[in-house]
Amino acid sequence: MALLELSNITRDFGPPSNRIHVLRDINLSIDQGDFISIIGQSGSGKTTLMNILGCLDAPTSGSCLIDGEEAAGRDPDQLAALRRRKFGFIFQRYNLLGTLSARDNVALPAIYAGLKRSQRSRRAEDLLKQLALTGKENNRPGTLSGGQQQRVSIARALMNGGEIILADEPTGALDSESGLMVMDILTELHAKGHTIILVTHDRKLAAFASRTIELKDGEIISDTRRLPLSTPTPLERVEEKHGITFYSDQLAESFRMSLQAIISHKLRSLLTMLGIIIGIASVVSVVAIGKGSQEKILSRIKEIGTNTISVYPGKSWGDSRSGRIRTLTINDAKALGKQPFVLNITPQTSTNGNISYRNITLTGQLNGVGEQFFSVDGLELEGGRFFNETDVKEDNQVIVIDNNTRKELFPDMPLPQVLGRTILFKKRPLVIIGVTAESTNTFGPDSGQLRLWAPYTTVMHQITGDKVISTITAEIADTVNSQAAEETVTRLLTSRHGTQDFFTMNSDSIKETITATTGTMTLLISAIAVISLIVGGIGVMNIMLVSVTERTGEIGLRMAIGARQSNILQQFLIEAILICLAGGIFGVGLSVVIALLFNHFVTDFAMTFSTTSIVAAVLCSTVIGVIFGFVPARNAARLSPIEALTQK
């Protein structure tokens, strides 16, 4: 049985209206161990015939049998398997990958056969040694002479066994001495049992072959044998590996080759990453600014009392009848204080009047509060003490003043001397026992207002004579839902009053509103920043499409030596993912630099990074690599090997 057998092969190119017939009714049989030269003038169809024999191209019609099995109708991966197992290609222009060493160029076919890295490196070095290239294993093609490059190409053709060597004008780019060396190598390979198919236009080189086939205008015009067919000799072959380790090795090799391609084109890779870097940095920075400002606002809210519910007379703020509603009492406050979800309760009353000390008279507000008020309201002392439960029960004439009052009444007096001084409010003497620290609270009362606090019993019994209070403030346990607590407070007081003649203000609602508002703004700005990510992704796709176009020769070579479509798809997809992933990491790094500069120059609040946003940003960049890298990778995988080789 013939090793290769062609029957009635034709190959046409172009549309029906302008059809070009390159091969016409070719019938050819090639036995194992033969040495054939195919000669003819340029355009006679020599290379096309070789491409059909090597399963790089498909005939328009006719039959091509390899080991008695039809090659036509096989899918691209099955044809790639045939090329890996049966063929070794030697090209006129060597087709070596400039980014790989001589060793790695030779070992390339064995990657797709699943041979382990150590095994293929060892075999590649042995082949280079046999071809007198010892010491050149780590050299890249650019540092080798033409003859040395062609010998590397021959070693690559032998890597998986090279049962059939297809040599297309192997000496066409060499000087005469190097050309004769290559022909001697081919003759030696034939003697070892390899089937050699040589395409040449030089009849002197054709004379090295045992059999010469001449083409003219796509037809065989002569087929002569100079030497008898030699007895086939068994050849060493690389057995393909399969299984879980095979697929993991294929993935690892695709990753390594993708990394090499990125490193070898540093500027292009960096420009491709730029859009992703800007997009990721924008998103992470915007989220960090939003989170930092949100935390600052929430800390300000905390200063006026976290998780508190305040009760006021009337229907709402601005109710003109609220001054006439006098139903809030101390007993209401005590009833609320008995609720299990209430941590602290403080009734409040207030009155405005003149504050006097010696010859200084001012107008200010005196707030009558309970001993728990300061804890609920988040006030802190600068000096002295807050009044206690005993002061409230005994109507003690004590007072706590704020810093504004201290500065106005005692402008040059040190704080320790202020404590214990007696001031008059509406001509009633009150002893200063504490001074509150300055507050930066944005949501509190006007910072220019004078505020003073005394026990509500003292204010009601000795100053105003009121029987009712103006406000009740309750601090709610953190474990309790503030909305549910607010509803309970409303029901309790409504049942006590017989009607709802009051309204409540939940500080947690303010916090939730501000949190939602800042979150919405962050989301809006982030959405705008995501646009730059999409633009960056489109940039990645464009660059990868250009990269596919630039590297069609590489793709064709990989397919010629046995790469599957999945190998090509995997390599280009991993390359796009790595570029986007690196862009994401650099983007996060850039946002950290932005944060350092921002926090150095802006003191009002700090950018606060969210682990979730950083992880999401990196994942997002990876997804962009998958989405926008898939189309170029798929286009690369779908290329025809012969079209890719001829478009380089």
RAMOBEL-V358825 format. One record per pair of residues at least 6 apart in sequence whose C-alpha atoms are under 8 Angstrom apart, sorted by the first residue. I is the first residue (numbers start at 1). GAP is how many residues later the second one is. If there is no record, write none. Layout:
# RAMOBEL-V358825
i:gap
I:GAP
I:GAP
This chain:
# RAMOBEL-V358825
i:gap
1:30
1:66
1:67
2:27
2:28
2:29
2:30
2:65
2:66
3:26
3:27
3:28
3:29
3:62
3:63
3:64
3:65
4:24
4:25
4:26
4:27
4:49
4:60
4:61
4:62
4:63
4:64
5:22
5:23
5:24
5:25
5:58
5:59
5:60
5:61
5:63
6:20
6:21
6:22
6:23
6:56
6:57
6:58
6:59
7:18
7:19
7:20
7:21
7:55
7:56
7:57
8:16
8:17
8:18
8:19
8:53
8:54
8:55
9:14
9:15
9:16
9:17
9:18
9:50
9:51
9:52
9:53
9:54
9:55
10:11
10:12
10:13
10:14
10:15
10:16
10:49
10:50
10:51
10:52
11:10
11:11
11:12
11:13
11:47
11:48
11:49
11:50
12:7
12:8
12:9
12:10
12:11
12:47
12:48
13:6
13:7
13:8
13:9
14:6
21:197
22:21
22:22
22:23
22:26
22:195
22:196
23:22
23:25
23:26
23:194
23:195
23:196
24:194
24:195
25:37
25:194
26:193
26:194
31:164
32:162
32:163
32:200
33:157
33:160
33:161
33:162
33:163
33:196
33:197
33:198
33:199
33:200
34:156
34:160
34:161
34:162
34:176
34:177
34:195
34:196
35:155
35:160
35:161
35:162
35:163
35:174
35:175
35:176
36:160
36:161
36:162
36:173
36:174
36:175
36:176
36:177
37:160
37:161
37:162
37:163
37:169
37:172
37:173
37:174
37:175
37:176
38:8
38:159
38:160
38:161
38:162
38:168
38:174
38:175
38:176
38:177
39:7
39:160
39:161
39:162
39:163
39:164
39:167
39:173
39:174
39:175
39:176
40:6
40:160
40:161
40:174
40:175
40:176
41:160
41:174
41:175
42:159
43:174
44:171
44:172
44:173
44:174
44:175
45:170
45:171
45:172
45:173
46:153
46:169
47:121
47:152
48:9
50:116
50:118
50:147
50:149
51:6
51:591
52:6
52:7
53:11
54:29
54:33
54:112
55:16
55:24
55:27
55:28
56:504
56:584
56:585
56:586
57:584
57:585
58:14
63:7
63:8
63:9
64:6
64:7
64:8
65:6
71:8
76:488
76:489
77:486
77:487
77:488
80:479
80:480
80:481
80:482
80:483
80:484
81:481
81:483
82:480
83:477
83:478
83:479
84:25
84:28
84:29
84:76
84:477
84:478
85:75
85:76
85:77
85:78
86:75
86:76
86:77
86:78
87:70
87:75
87:76
87:77
87:78
87:79
87:474
88:68
88:69
88:70
88:72
88:73
88:74
88:75
88:76
88:77
88:78
88:473
89:64
89:65
89:68
89:76
89:77
89:78
89:79
89:471
89:472
90:60
90:63
90:64
90:67
90:75
90:76
90:77
90:78
90:80
91:62
91:76
91:77
91:78
91:79
92:75
92:76
92:77
92:78
92:79
92:80
92:81
93:77
93:80
94:55
94:56
94:59
95:58
95:458
95:459
95:462
96:9
96:45
96:53
96:57
97:8
97:44
97:457
98:42
98:43
98:44
99:41
99:161
99:162
99:165
100:40
100:41
101:36
101:37
101:38
101:39
101:40
102:34
102:35
102:36
102:37
102:38
102:39
102:50
103:18
103:21
103:22
103:25
103:34
103:35
104:17
104:20
105:47
105:48
105:51
106:18
106:46
106:47
106:49
106:50
106:51
106:53
107:13
107:14
107:16
107:17
107:49
107:52
108:48
108:453
109:47
109:50
109:51
109:449
109:452
109:453
109:454
110:10
110:49
110:50
110:128
111:6
111:9
111:139
111:142
112:138
112:450
112:451
112:452
112:455
113:47
113:125
113:126
113:127
113:128
113:449
114:126
114:127
114:128
114:132
114:135
114:136
115:123
115:125
115:126
116:133
123:36
124:31
124:32
124:35
125:9
125:12
127:28
127:31
127:32
128:6
128:9
128:23
128:24
128:27
131:20
131:24
133:15
141:8
146:27
146:28
147:27
147:31
147:32
147:35
150:20
150:32
151:31
157:8
157:404
159:79
160:77
160:78
161:74
161:75
161:76
161:77
162:32
162:75
163:30
163:31
163:32
163:72
164:30
164:31
164:32
164:33
165:29
165:30
165:31
165:32
166:30
166:31
166:32
166:33
167:29
167:30
167:31
167:32
168:30
168:31
168:32
169:29
169:30
169:31
169:32
170:9
170:12
171:7
171:8
171:11
172:7
183:22
183:25
186:10
187:21
187:22
190:6
192:41
192:43
193:39
193:40
193:41
193:42
194:39
194:41
198:8
200:6
206:6
209:17
210:15
210:16
210:17
210:18
210:19
211:12
211:13
211:14
211:15
211:16
212:10
212:11
212:12
212:13
212:14
213:7
213:8
213:9
213:10
213:11
214:6
214:7
214:8
214:9
215:6
215:7
250:317
251:319
254:313
254:316
254:317
254:320
255:316
255:319
255:320
257:314
258:313
258:314
258:316
258:317
259:316
259:319
261:314
262:7
262:313
262:317
263:6
269:310
272:264
272:267
272:268
272:271
272:307
273:263
273:267
273:306
273:307
273:309
273:310
274:262
274:309
275:257
275:258
275:260
275:261
275:262
275:264
276:256
276:257
276:260
276:261
276:304
276:307
276:308
276:311
276:345
277:306
277:307
277:308
277:309
277:310
277:311
277:313
278:254
278:255
278:309
279:250
279:251
279:252
279:253
279:254
279:257
279:308
280:250
280:253
280:303
280:304
280:307
280:308
280:337
280:338
280:341
281:306
281:307
281:308
281:309
281:310
282:244
282:247
282:309
283:243
283:246
283:247
283:334
284:304
284:307
284:325
284:329
284:330
284:333
285:306
285:309
285:310
285:322
285:324
286:236
286:239
286:240
287:235
287:239
287:322
287:323
287:326
288:319
288:320
288:321
288:322
289:317
289:318
289:319
290:228
290:229
290:231
290:232
290:317
291:316
291:317
291:318
291:319
292:313
292:314
292:315
292:316
292:317
293:225
293:312
293:313
293:314
294:220
294:221
294:224
296:309
297:217
298:213
298:217
300:140
300:141
300:142
300:143
301:140
301:142
301:206
301:210
302:76
303:74
303:75
303:76
303:138
304:72
304:73
304:74
304:75
304:137
304:139
304:140
305:70
305:71
305:72
305:73
305:170
305:202
306:70
306:71
306:72
306:169
306:201
306:202
307:168
307:169
307:170
307:171
307:175
307:199
307:200
307:201
308:68
308:165
308:166
308:167
308:168
308:198
308:199
308:200
309:164
309:165
309:166
309:167
309:177
309:195
309:196
309:197
309:198
310:161
310:162
310:163
310:164
310:194
310:195
310:196
311:160
311:161
311:162
311:191
311:192
311:193
311:194
312:158
312:159
312:160
312:190
312:191
312:192
313:9
313:10
313:12
313:13
313:14
313:15
313:157
313:158
313:188
313:189
313:190
314:7
314:8
314:9
314:11
314:187
314:188
314:189
315:7
315:186
315:187
315:188
316:186
316:187
325:176
326:142
326:143
326:144
327:141
327:170
327:174
328:140
328:141
328:142
328:143
328:144
329:138
329:139
329:140
330:17
330:138
330:139
332:161
332:164
333:12
333:13
333:14
333:139
334:11
336:6
336:9
336:138
336:153
336:156
337:6
337:7
337:8
337:137
341:135
341:136
341:139
341:144
342:132
342:133
342:134
342:135
343:131
343:132
343:133
343:134
344:28
344:32
344:130
344:131
344:132
345:25
345:27
345:28
345:31
345:127
345:128
345:129
345:130
346:23
346:24
346:25
346:26
346:27
346:126
346:127
346:128
347:21
347:22
347:23
347:109
347:122
347:123
347:124
347:125
347:126
348:19
348:20
348:21
348:22
348:108
348:121
348:122
348:123
348:124
348:125
349:18
349:19
349:20
349:107
349:110
349:111
349:120
349:121
349:122
350:15
350:16
350:17
350:18
350:109
350:120
351:14
351:15
351:16
351:113
352:11
352:12
352:13
352:14
353:10
353:11
353:12
353:13
353:72
353:73
354:7
354:8
354:9
354:10
354:70
354:71
354:72
355:6
355:7
355:8
355:9
355:68
355:69
355:70
355:71
356:6
356:67
356:68
356:69
356:71
357:52
357:65
357:66
357:67
360:49
363:87
364:85
364:86
364:87
364:88
365:85
365:86
365:87
366:85
366:86
366:87
366:88
367:84
367:85
367:86
367:87
367:89
367:92
368:85
368:86
368:87
368:88
368:89
368:90
368:91
368:92
369:84
369:85
369:86
369:87
370:19
370:22
370:85
370:86
371:15
371:16
371:17
371:18
371:21
371:84
373:100
374:6
374:12
376:97
376:98
376:99
379:57
379:58
380:56
380:57
381:53
381:54
381:55
381:56
382:52
382:53
382:54
382:55
382:56
383:32
383:33
383:51
383:52
383:53
383:54
384:35
384:49
384:50
384:51
385:48
385:49
385:50
386:14
386:47
386:48
387:11
387:12
387:13
387:46
387:67
387:68
391:7
391:64
392:63
392:64
392:65
392:66
393:64
395:60
395:62
395:63
395:66
396:59
396:62
397:32
397:33
397:34
397:57
397:61
398:32
398:33
398:34
398:35
398:56
398:57
399:31
399:32
399:33
399:34
399:35
399:53
399:54
399:55
399:56
400:32
400:33
400:34
400:35
400:36
400:52
400:53
400:54
401:31
401:33
401:34
401:35
401:50
401:51
401:52
402:33
402:34
402:35
402:36
402:48
402:49
402:50
403:32
403:33
403:34
403:35
404:43
404:44
404:45
404:46
404:47
405:45
405:46
405:47
406:12
406:29
410:8
418:14
419:13
419:14
419:15
419:16
420:11
420:12
420:13
421:10
421:11
422:7
422:8
422:9
422:10
423:6
423:7
423:8
423:9
424:6
426:37
428:34
428:35
459:6
460:6
460:7
476:6
476:9
482:24
482:26
483:23
486:18
486:20
490:10
490:14
493:7
494:6
494:7
533:88
534:90
537:87
537:88
537:91
538:90
540:36
540:40
540:85
540:88
540:89
541:87
541:88
541:90
541:91
544:32
544:85
544:88
544:89
545:87
548:84
548:85
548:87
548:88
550:98
551:97
552:84
552:92
552:93
552:95
552:96
553:91
553:92
553:93
553:94
553:95
554:90
554:91
554:94
555:13
555:81
555:84
555:86
555:89
555:90
556:83
556:84
556:85
556:86
556:87
556:88
556:89
557:84
557:87
557:88
559:6
559:82
560:81
565:72
565:73
566:71
567:70
568:65
568:68
568:69
569:61
569:64
569:65
569:67
569:68
570:63
571:62
572:57
572:60
572:61
572:64
573:52
573:53
573:56
573:57
573:60
576:49
576:50
576:52
576:53
577:44
577:45
577:46
577:47
577:48
577:49
577:52
578:44
578:47
579:46
580:41
580:42
580:44
580:45
581:37
581:38
581:40
581:41
581:44
583:38
584:33
584:34
584:37
584:38
585:33
588:26
595:11
595:12
598:8
598:9
599:6
599:7
599:8
